C-alpha cells in the first residue's frame, strides 16, 4: 500500500510537551507492505528523506505509533517528539 508523508508544524517544548499544530502533505510517498516490521518502515521512510535530513537522524531514534492495520495512519516520532505521519493513499479505480 502506498502512503503519503505529512510533515508537522509543532508547538511546545521539552518541559511542557509537544503538540501538532498542523500537518502538511509532501511529495514523498512510501510503499509499505502489510507485513513490514517497524524497522523496515523506518528504513523506507529514511531512504526517501533528503540526504541532509537523513544524516542528522538515526534510525534508532525513530518510533512508530499507531498503524495497527494497513489502512491506518502511521505516526512517527523522533526522540519522542512528533516528527511526521504516513497516510494511506486512496487507490484510484481504473
N, C-alpha and C positions, 0 to 999 in steps of 0.2 A: 504494500500500500504506500502511496506517495503522501508525504507530509510537507507542509509549508512551514518555514521558520518564521516566527514572530518575535521581534525584539521588544524590550521593555523600556519604558520611562519609569525609573524607580525613585520613590521618595523615602526618606528615612535615614537612619544611621545605625551603627553597630549597637549602641546603647539601647535605643528605643525600638529597634527592629525596622524592617523594610516593608514597603507596600508598593504594589504595582499600580502606578497611576494610569498608564495607558499601554496598549500593545500595538505594534506596527508590523504589517506584513512586509516580508522581504522578498527578494527574487530567488532566494535559496530554497530548493526542495531536496528532500532526502527520501530514498526508498527504504522502507523498513518492513521486514518480513514478520509475520505474527510470532515466530519462534525466536526472533533476535533477542539476545540477552542484553542487559543494561550496558555492559562494556562495549558490545558491538554497536549499539545505537549511538553511544558517545563517540566512538571512533568514526562512524559515518558522518556525524554532525561536525566533528573537528576537521574532517577531510574537506568539507565544504566551506569552512571559515577562511577568510583572508589570511595569508601567511603571517602577517604581523600579529593578529589576534591569536592564532594557533601557537605561536612561540611563547606568548605570555601566559598561556593557560594549559595546565597539565591535565591529562585525562583523570587522574586520581582525585582531582579537586571537584569534579562534577558529580552530581547525584540526580537521579530521576525520581520524580514524584508523580503519582498517578500513572495512567497508561495501562490500566488493568486489562483492557481489551483493545484490539487494533483500531476501533472506531473512536477511542478516547483521545483527548488532548494529552500530550506528554509534557509535563512541566519539568524544567531543568534548572537546577541551582548550581552556582559556582561558589564554593567556600561558604555555603549556607545563605547566600544572597540570591534572590530570584534573578535568573540570567536570561532565559528565553522559554518559549514553548513551541512545540510542534503540533500543528493542527492537521487533521486528515483532509486531504483534498477531495472534493466531490468528483466522482467519475462522471464523465460526460458520455451519454449514450450515443452511439454512432448510427 
